[in-house]
């Protein structure tokens, strides 16, 4: 998700047991060979893994992402798996590489990744964070383990020549910011803009998107997460005060949820009410609104503009009810989830790339290997809950490339503000173009 620079059971049965398993289900010789030569793949199971912040500084909200993907895997497993194999998803808590702050895992992403390799896993899928995943790119490459669907919008994931097995998933920070910037130029022409961003690739790439479309903030502040943690909510007071004093009508924020809360709280105390424009990373209304529940004033995020590459929670979309079914089905990861529980953005995010993985695995066929999987990934367009096609190529491993503008309507819901879906590339020369909303039909095999 946010690229935070301060730090964002074994399935190796014996050959005899494997052979017996293959004979019992009548598997072909070709499948047996694929299973024996591909780490993490047996006749009946594919094992994948991820390093994620289940505890610690980045666990709020983000701990749900990989668990929601696992809900997809459990849903598919109950239907017989993918090409006759179930999926086992092993999570290692790396606390986003940051000790303390309630971390009960091992805040060492390299060590946790090596633990996954020892299982072994077919691939890492959905690991979170720019600095944490940058730290293991060479390790995974050296072991020929695909590094799939990294949870971050950094441009680091689009390096197919150097890291052929590395793939992002979400729309990049720059692309998202370019599309939101275009919206601001059209609907808030001439109004002064201030920018609050995280002091890493998240803020830098987001600011680049704004400037690419001609928006020049009159004030730009890059906050440090370590400063926020040690300084508390008051850390933002000088920044927000300056925005207010300088008369900024629009405040664009590339912030993680905790920073969004701090900024909104500071502005509330100062009586400052600009038009907030918040990156999808830090705008989820359920996560952001939690500290304001039960307070004698409205949630200050209501009315904020944001971006989404997934259907808004209030959208009439066939994927949304299906996602509810998937979440209700997973009583291990989400024991208290019901039909009335808000489906927050982190859950939808995890479901999105969970669907992408099972679709790719199915398309790769029964005799899947790491090589054949990656070839399938770069030659196929997949139907996922995303608003735009997930289409990788030999030269593009970034992931999604667009979405639409949404607005926070309550402490639990977003609504479509501009239903036009736009796509663009990461460079200044890349044009922002309209595209048709994908068919919203859920593939029959997933129903």
BABASE-762708 format. One record per residue (C-alpha): residue in three letters; x, y, z. Coordinates in nm, 3 decimals, always signed. Layout:
<zakols>
 type    east   north      up
  ala       X       Y       Z
...
</zakols>
This chain:
<zakols>
 type    east   north      up
  unk  +0.000  +0.000  +0.000
  unk  +0.171  +0.317  +0.119
  unk  +0.545  +0.302  +0.042
  unk  +0.663  +0.379  +0.400
  unk  +1.043  +0.424  +0.397
  unk  +1.068  +0.391  +0.779
  unk  +0.972  +0.028  +0.756
  unk  +0.587  -0.035  +0.568
  unk  +0.306  -2.563  +0.699
  unk  +0.540  -2.715  +0.506
  unk  +0.397  -2.900  +0.205
  unk  +0.699  -3.111  +0.132
  unk  +0.573  -3.467  +0.161
  unk  +0.792  -3.765  +0.084
  unk  +0.830  -3.890  -0.271
  unk  +0.634  -4.200  -0.174
  unk  +0.343  -4.002  -0.034
  unk  +0.341  -3.778  -0.342
  unk  +0.343  -4.076  -0.576
  unk  +0.057  -4.238  -0.386
  unk  -0.138  -3.916  -0.406
  unk  -0.086  -3.890  -0.780
  unk  -0.194  -4.249  -0.838
  unk  -0.501  -4.215  -0.620
  unk  -0.639  -3.925  -0.821
  unk  -0.530  -4.058  -1.158
  unk  -0.303  -3.763  -1.238
  unk  -0.121  -3.767  -1.571
  unk  +0.254  -3.824  -1.592
  unk  +0.297  -3.468  -1.724
  unk  +0.125  -3.328  -1.414
  unk  +0.340  -3.543  -1.190
  unk  +0.654  -3.408  -1.350
  unk  +0.535  -3.047  -1.307
  unk  +0.454  -3.114  -0.942
  unk  +0.792  -3.265  -0.864
  unk  +1.004  -3.002  -1.038
  unk  +0.813  -2.691  -0.926
  unk  +0.867  -2.586  -0.563
  unk  +0.543  -2.524  -0.379
  unk  +0.336  -2.737  -0.616
  unk  +0.214  -3.088  -0.538
  unk  -0.052  -3.299  -0.704
  unk  -0.319  -3.156  -0.477
  unk  -0.195  -2.820  -0.353
  unk  -0.022  -2.494  -0.443
  unk  +0.153  -2.319  -0.155
  unk  +0.213  -1.945  -0.169
  unk  +0.315  -1.695  +0.096
  unk  +0.347  -1.328  +0.189
  unk  +0.518  -1.100  +0.438
  unk  +0.261  -0.860  +0.582
  unk  +0.212  -0.635  +0.887
  unk  -0.027  -0.844  +1.094
  unk  +0.088  -0.648  +1.401
  unk  +0.282  -0.328  +1.459
  unk  +0.286  +0.020  +1.313
  unk  +0.115  -0.055  +0.979
  unk  -0.126  -0.325  +1.093
  unk  -0.430  -0.098  +1.132
  unk  -0.644  -0.173  +0.828
  unk  -0.357  -0.324  +0.630
  unk  -0.366  -0.646  +0.832
  unk  -0.698  -0.720  +0.660
  unk  -0.562  -0.716  +0.306
  unk  -0.389  -1.054  +0.286
  unk  -0.660  -1.213  +0.502
  unk  -0.925  -1.096  +0.253
  unk  -0.724  -1.253  -0.030
  unk  -0.716  -1.572  +0.173
  unk  -1.094  -1.553  +0.194
  unk  -1.095  -1.582  -0.187
  unk  -0.863  -1.882  -0.169
  unk  -1.084  -2.050  +0.091
  unk  -1.390  -1.984  -0.126
  unk  -1.220  -2.144  -0.426
  unk  -1.087  -2.435  -0.218
  unk  -1.439  -2.525  -0.105
  unk  -1.535  -2.546  -0.471
  unk  -1.258  -2.795  -0.546
  unk  -0.963  -2.560  -0.589
  unk  -0.798  -2.447  -0.913
  unk  -0.729  -2.712  -1.175
  unk  -0.770  -2.977  -0.907
  unk  -0.539  -2.812  -0.652
  unk  -0.628  -2.622  -0.338
  unk  -0.433  -2.308  -0.239
  unk  -0.245  -2.277  +0.088
  unk  -0.152  -1.920  +0.181
  unk  +0.118  -1.880  +0.448
  unk  +0.147  -1.535  +0.611
  unk  +0.460  -1.415  +0.790
  unk  +0.426  -1.109  +1.015
  unk  +0.714  -0.871  +0.938
  unk  +0.555  -0.571  +1.116
  unk  +0.642  -0.367  +0.808
  unk  +1.007  -0.401  +0.901
  unk  +0.957  -0.189  +1.213
  unk  +1.005  -0.317  +1.570
  unk  +0.788  -0.194  +1.854
  unk  +0.442  -0.037  +1.824
  unk  +0.279  -0.364  +1.927
  unk  +0.482  -0.583  +1.690
  unk  +0.464  -0.948  +1.791
  unk  +0.609  -1.083  +1.466
  unk  +0.963  -1.071  +1.334
  unk  +1.034  -0.720  +1.199
  unk  +1.283  -0.850  +0.947
  unk  +1.140  -0.893  +0.601
  unk  +1.448  -1.071  +0.466
  unk  +1.437  -1.330  +0.744
  unk  +1.063  -1.380  +0.703
  unk  +1.099  -1.416  +0.327
  unk  +1.371  -1.677  +0.374
  unk  +1.131  -1.864  +0.603
  unk  +0.880  -1.873  +0.318
  unk  +1.142  -2.000  +0.075
  unk  +1.227  -2.285  +0.311
  unk  +0.869  -2.419  +0.305
  unk  +0.895  -2.387  -0.007
  unk  +0.643  -2.155  -0.175
  unk  +0.553  -2.138  -0.541
  unk  +0.557  -1.758  -0.522
  unk  +0.518  -1.470  -0.281
  unk  +0.183  -1.308  -0.348
  unk  +0.053  -0.982  -0.204
  unk  +0.342  -0.891  +0.026
  unk  +0.307  -0.535  +0.152
  unk  +0.527  -0.229  +0.135
  unk  +0.780  -0.057  -0.085
  unk  +1.090  -0.059  +0.138
  unk  +1.020  -0.409  +0.268
  unk  +0.970  -0.557  -0.078
  unk  +1.257  -0.365  -0.231
  unk  +1.477  -0.534  +0.029
  unk  +1.395  -0.885  -0.098
  unk  +1.380  -0.836  -0.475
  unk  +1.729  -0.972  -0.533
  unk  +1.675  -1.260  -0.289
  unk  +1.359  -1.375  -0.464
  unk  +1.513  -1.330  -0.808
  unk  +1.818  -1.535  -0.710
  unk  +1.589  -1.817  -0.594
  unk  +1.371  -1.785  -0.906
  unk  +1.062  -1.721  -0.692
  unk  +0.798  -1.493  -0.850
  unk  +0.722  -1.178  -0.645
  unk  +0.360  -1.119  -0.737
  unk  +0.112  -0.835  -0.675
  unk  +0.318  -0.628  -0.431
  unk  +0.083  -0.416  -0.218
  unk  +0.217  -0.071  -0.306
  unk  +0.167  +0.179  -0.587
  unk  +0.538  +0.246  -0.626
  unk  +0.691  +0.251  -0.973
  unk  +0.957  +0.011  -0.842
  unk  +0.755  -0.292  -0.951
  unk  +0.776  -0.210  -1.319
  unk  +1.130  -0.328  -1.389
  unk  +1.077  -0.639  -1.605
  unk  +1.429  -0.649  -1.751
  unk  +1.600  -0.646  -1.411
  unk  +1.332  -0.833  -1.216
  unk  +1.130  -1.047  -1.459
  unk  +0.935  -1.220  -1.181
  unk  +0.828  -0.898  -1.004
  unk  +0.475  -0.760  -1.053
  unk  +0.270  -0.482  -0.896
  unk  -0.109  -0.480  -0.889
  unk  -0.272  -0.152  -0.790
  unk  -0.281  +0.164  -0.999
  unk  +0.044  +0.351  -0.942
  unk  +0.060  +0.659  -0.720
  unk  +0.154  +0.875  -1.019
  unk  -0.127  +0.753  -1.244
  unk  -0.383  +0.796  -0.966
  unk  -0.261  +1.149  -0.893
  unk  -0.266  +1.248  -1.259
  unk  -0.630  +1.146  -1.294
  unk  -0.732  +1.324  -0.972
  unk  -0.535  +1.630  -1.084
  unk  -0.726  +1.641  -1.411
  unk  -1.052  +1.634  -1.213
  unk  -0.938  +1.924  -0.995
  unk  -0.839  +2.134  -1.295
  unk  -1.184  +2.084  -1.446
  unk  -1.400  +2.133  -1.135
  unk  -1.188  +2.360  -0.912
  unk  -1.012  +2.577  -1.170
  unk  -0.813  +2.863  -1.026
  unk  -0.839  +2.753  -0.663
  unk  -0.521  +2.735  -0.457
  unk  -0.383  +2.390  -0.381
  unk  -0.163  +2.266  -0.096
  unk  -0.001  +1.922  -0.083
  unk  +0.071  +1.696  +0.214
  unk  +0.260  +1.381  +0.123
  unk  +0.461  +1.104  +0.283
  unk  +0.835  +1.154  +0.258
  unk  +0.911  +0.859  +0.029
  unk  +0.800  +0.720  -0.306
  unk  +0.436  +0.757  -0.201
  unk  +0.447  +1.135  -0.164
  unk  +0.708  +1.194  -0.434
  unk  +0.527  +0.989  -0.700
  unk  +0.192  +1.144  -0.608
  unk  +0.327  +1.499  -0.631
  unk  +0.480  +1.411  -0.968
  unk  +0.136  +1.316  -1.098
  unk  -0.007  +1.655  -0.999
  unk  +0.274  +1.852  -1.156
  unk  +0.255  +1.641  -1.472
  unk  -0.096  +1.779  -1.535
  unk  +0.001  +2.135  -1.448
  unk  -0.098  +2.167  -1.082
  unk  +0.161  +2.354  -0.877
  unk  +0.079  +2.355  -0.503
  unk  +0.152  +2.683  -0.326
  unk  +0.265  +2.482  -0.020
  unk  +0.421  +2.136  -0.026
  unk  +0.494  +1.941  +0.292
  unk  +0.649  +1.593  +0.304
  unk  +0.584  +1.442  +0.646
  unk  +0.791  +1.176  +0.815
  unk  +0.608  +0.876  +0.961
  unk  +0.861  +0.843  +1.241
  unk  +0.790  +1.205  +1.334
  unk  +0.418  +1.136  +1.335
  unk  +0.463  +0.834  +1.560
  unk  +0.680  +1.016  +1.813
  unk  +0.506  +1.354  +1.788
  unk  +0.149  +1.232  +1.788
  unk  -0.135  +1.416  +1.617
  unk  +0.018  +1.752  +1.710
  unk  +0.300  +1.681  +1.465
  unk  +0.080  +1.806  +1.181
  unk  -0.040  +2.126  +1.351
  unk  +0.225  +2.357  +1.198
  unk  +0.163  +2.218  +0.850
  unk  -0.215  +2.251  +0.864
  unk  -0.186  +2.597  +1.023
  unk  +0.029  +2.713  +0.733
  unk  -0.216  +2.576  +0.477
  unk  -0.492  +2.767  +0.653
  unk  -0.290  +3.090  +0.680
  unk  -0.195  +3.074  +0.313
  unk  -0.561  +3.033  +0.213
  unk  -0.544  +2.691  +0.050
  unk  -0.889  +2.595  -0.075
  unk  -0.783  +2.246  -0.183
  unk  -0.560  +2.016  +0.022
  unk  -0.433  +1.707  -0.158
  unk  -0.302  +1.435  +0.072
  unk  -0.092  +1.132  -0.011
  unk  -0.116  +0.994  +0.341
  unk  -0.156  +0.663  +0.520
  unk  -0.477  +0.635  +0.731
  unk  -0.310  +0.739  +1.058
  unk  -0.171  +1.052  +0.896
  unk  -0.507  +1.128  +0.734
  unk  -0.671  +1.112  +1.077
  unk  -0.408  +1.339  +1.230
  unk  -0.443  +1.600  +0.955
  unk  -0.824  +1.597  +0.968
  unk  -0.819  +1.623  +1.347
  unk  -0.580  +1.919  +1.338
  unk  -0.790  +2.100  +1.079
  unk  -1.104  +2.036  +1.284
  unk  -0.945  +2.191  +1.592
  unk  -0.839  +2.494  +1.385
  unk  -1.179  +2.536  +1.221
  unk  -1.020  +2.482  +0.881
  unk  -1.247  +2.324  +0.620
  unk  -1.078  +2.300  +0.279
  unk  -1.184  +2.056  +0.011
  unk  -0.989  +1.744  +0.102
  unk  -0.855  +1.530  -0.181
  unk  -0.712  +1.207  -0.040
  unk  -0.522  +0.925  -0.208
  unk  -0.695  +0.589  -0.215
  unk  -0.422  +0.460  +0.017
  unk  -0.538  +0.678  +0.305
  unk  -0.905  +0.747  +0.232
  unk  -1.091  +0.430  +0.329
  unk  -1.388  +0.570  +0.526
  unk  -1.413  +0.278  +0.770
  unk  -1.046  +0.294  +0.868
  unk  -1.020  +0.673  +0.872
  unk  -1.358  +0.731  +1.034
  unk  -1.301  +0.499  +1.331
  unk  -1.141  +0.763  +1.562
  unk  -1.435  +0.997  +1.501
  unk  -1.711  +0.748  +1.584
  unk  -1.928  +0.868  +1.873
  unk  -1.783  +1.219  +1.873
  unk  -2.020  +1.520  +1.896
  unk  -1.933  +1.639  +1.546
  unk  -1.957  +1.496  +1.194
  unk  -1.677  +1.281  +1.057
  unk  -1.450  +1.543  +0.896
  unk  -1.367  +1.310  +0.608
  unk  -1.724  +1.318  +0.476
  unk  -1.722  +1.505  +0.147
  unk  -1.358  +1.428  +0.072
  unk  -1.270  +1.342  -0.287
  unk  -1.068  +1.031  -0.361
  unk  -0.984  +0.782  -0.631
  unk  -1.070  +0.417  -0.677
  unk  -0.965  +0.139  -0.912
  unk  -1.229  -0.084  -0.745
  unk  -1.608  -0.037  -0.739
  unk  -1.730  +0.224  -0.491
  unk  -1.905  +0.062  -0.195
  unk  -2.243  +0.204  -0.303
  unk  -2.199  +0.116  -0.671
  unk  -2.451  -0.112  -0.842
  unk  -2.194  -0.371  -0.929
  unk  -2.219  -0.751  -0.937
  unk  -1.878  -0.793  -0.776
  unk  -1.982  -0.619  -0.454
  unk  -2.245  -0.876  -0.343
  unk  -2.008  -1.157  -0.445
  unk  -1.735  -1.009  -0.227
  unk  -1.976  -1.008  +0.067
  unk  -2.043  -1.379  +0.014
  unk  -1.671  -1.452  +0.009
  unk  -1.611  -1.260  +0.331
  unk  -1.906  -1.419  +0.513
  unk  -1.779  -1.762  +0.409
  unk  -1.440  -1.713  +0.581
  unk  -1.512  -1.767  +0.949
  unk  -1.145  -1.816  +1.032
  unk  -1.008  -1.480  +0.920
  unk  -1.332  -1.282  +0.965
  unk  -1.545  -1.461  +1.227
  unk  -1.767  -1.159  +1.293
  unk  -1.827  -1.052  +0.935
  unk  -2.197  -1.046  +0.843
  unk  -2.417  -0.912  +0.564
  unk  -2.437  -0.579  +0.750
  unk  -2.064  -0.539  +0.815
  unk  -1.908  -0.261  +0.606
  unk  -1.684  -0.400  +0.333
  unk  -1.392  -0.163  +0.369
  unk  -1.134  -0.071  +0.108
  unk  -0.863  -0.295  +0.251
  unk  -1.088  -0.599  +0.225
  unk  -1.185  -0.514  -0.133
  unk  -0.819  -0.462  -0.219
  unk  -0.720  -0.807  -0.094
  unk  -1.012  -0.972  -0.268
  unk  -0.912  -0.795  -0.590
  unk  -0.563  -0.939  -0.616
  unk  -0.680  -1.269  -0.468
  unk  -0.911  -1.303  -0.767
  unk  -0.626  -1.205  -1.000
  unk  -0.409  -1.486  -0.864
  unk  -0.673  -1.759  -0.895
  unk  -0.767  -1.641  -1.246
  unk  -0.402  -1.652  -1.353
  unk  -0.347  -1.990  -1.190
  unk  -0.651  -2.132  -1.367
  unk  -0.539  -1.992  -1.701
  unk  -0.190  -2.141  -1.655
  unk  -0.342  -2.490  -1.657
  unk  -0.288  -2.813  -1.469
  unk  +0.079  -2.849  -1.563
  unk  +0.172  -2.513  -1.414
  unk  +0.534  -2.418  -1.351
  unk  +0.676  -2.084  -1.244
  unk  +0.784  -2.018  -1.602
  unk  +0.448  -2.106  -1.754
  unk  +0.264  -1.902  -1.490
  unk  +0.466  -1.587  -1.569
  unk  +0.417  -1.642  -1.941
  unk  +0.042  -1.668  -1.884
  unk  +0.047  -1.356  -1.669
  unk  +0.205  -1.146  -1.944
  unk  -0.013  -1.276  -2.226
  unk  -0.363  -1.276  -2.077
  unk  -0.620  -1.015  -1.975
  unk  -0.791  -1.112  -1.649
  unk  -1.141  -1.036  -1.523
  unk  -1.116  -0.909  -1.165
  unk  -1.323  -0.672  -0.949
  unk  -1.107  -0.384  -1.079
  unk  -1.259  -0.114  -1.298
  unk  -0.993  -0.149  -1.566
  unk  -0.836  -0.457  -1.725
  unk  -0.547  -0.624  -1.551
  unk  -0.315  -0.663  -1.846
  unk  +0.055  -0.727  -1.804
  unk  +0.300  -0.745  -2.092
  unk  +0.667  -0.831  -2.132
  unk  +0.747  -0.461  -2.083
  unk  +0.478  -0.361  -1.831
  unk  +0.459  -0.522  -1.488
  unk  +0.296  -0.227  -1.306
  unk  -0.060  -0.360  -1.290
  unk  -0.380  -0.157  -1.313
  unk  -0.358  +0.177  -1.491
  unk  -0.673  +0.371  -1.408
  unk  -1.002  +0.414  -1.223
  unk  -1.260  +0.679  -1.137
  unk  -1.325  +0.962  -0.891
  unk  -1.524  +0.885  -0.575
  unk  -1.641  +1.079  -0.272
  unk  -1.670  +0.981  +0.094
  unk  -2.041  +0.987  +0.180
  unk  -2.034  +0.851  +0.536
  unk  -1.811  +0.679  +0.787
  unk  -1.857  +0.354  +0.595
  unk  -1.937  +0.434  +0.233
  unk  -1.805  +0.590  -0.084
  unk  -2.006  +0.692  -0.388
  unk  -1.910  +0.753  -0.749
  unk  -1.853  +1.125  -0.809
  unk  -1.747  +1.098  -1.172
  unk  -1.836  +0.766  -1.333
  unk  -1.596  +0.818  -1.621
  unk  -1.316  +0.563  -1.600
  unk  -0.980  +0.702  -1.709
  unk  -0.650  +0.532  -1.783
  unk  -0.306  +0.676  -1.839
  unk  +0.063  +0.597  -1.825
  unk  +0.319  +0.703  -1.565
  unk  +0.504  +0.965  -1.773
  unk  +0.422  +1.330  -1.837
  unk  +0.368  +1.253  -2.205
  unk  +0.114  +0.977  -2.129
  unk  -0.233  +1.099  -2.224
  unk  -0.529  +1.055  -1.991
  unk  -0.799  +0.876  -2.190
  unk  -1.152  +0.759  -2.124
  unk  -1.218  +0.388  -2.124
  unk  -1.525  +0.170  -2.098
  unk  -1.614  +0.023  -1.760
  unk  -1.535  -0.346  -1.761
  unk  -1.816  -0.598  -1.773
  unk  -1.917  -0.650  -1.415
  unk  -2.000  -1.018  -1.452
  unk  -1.831  -1.251  -1.205
  unk  -1.677  -1.550  -1.390
  unk  -1.906  -1.850  -1.357
  unk  -1.641  -2.071  -1.201
  unk  -1.606  -1.826  -0.910
  unk  -1.977  -1.796  -0.832
</zakols>
